[in-house]
Amino acid sequence: MGYPEDALAGDEELIIHRHPHWKMLIAPAVTFVVVTALAGFGLGLVQREVQGDGFMWAAVAIIVVWLALVVWRCVPPLLTWKFTHFIVTDRRVLVREGIITHSGIDIPVSRISNVQFQHGLIDRILRTGTLIIVASSDDPLKFNDIPNVQKVHALLYHQVFDATDVRGERWNERDGRDRDGQRSL
């Protein structure tokens, strides 16, 4: 069993597990292509113009600069994307971030009072956006770059609604009884 299943309770059901939208990887991908093209051009130019040991040192310098730029501008966003998780279960919403230092947030579905989403034109084209969750007595929490934000919003809204019966009281999903032990309709 892998992540996130090992972070769930025994009878907790995983509904959604997402990484941020791939749009956050566009700039690193473009950077990688441009830096690689420039390094290739530089190596070709050096090969044509420089002879002997000078070529080897120039080639090593170009490769070191290429590697430094790739590690600096491309690897961190990729790792951030890979190690950021947005998870919805039948009981809670979890967000986990970090590689070396981990941080996380757990929001019980029973405490969620409002679910909203926002997305502009580009986000609508890419089917992503910001999910805003308001938990009782807390400030709104914004989660950016959620893929298929409208579907996640609808699913989360239904999770919150299913945890509440028509009278607005919380009820036990397993046996259909409310807090007073009365059966819901």
Secondary structure, 3 states (H helix, E strand, C coil): CCCCHHHCCCCCCEEEEECCCHHHHHHHHHHHHHHHHHHHHHHHHHHHHCCCHHHHHHHHHHHHHHHHHHHHHCHHHHHHHHCCEEEEECCEEEEEECCCCCEEEEEEHHHEEEEEEECCHHHHHHCEEEEEEEECCCCCEEEEEEECHHHHHHHHHHHHHHCECCCCCEEECCCCEECCCCECC
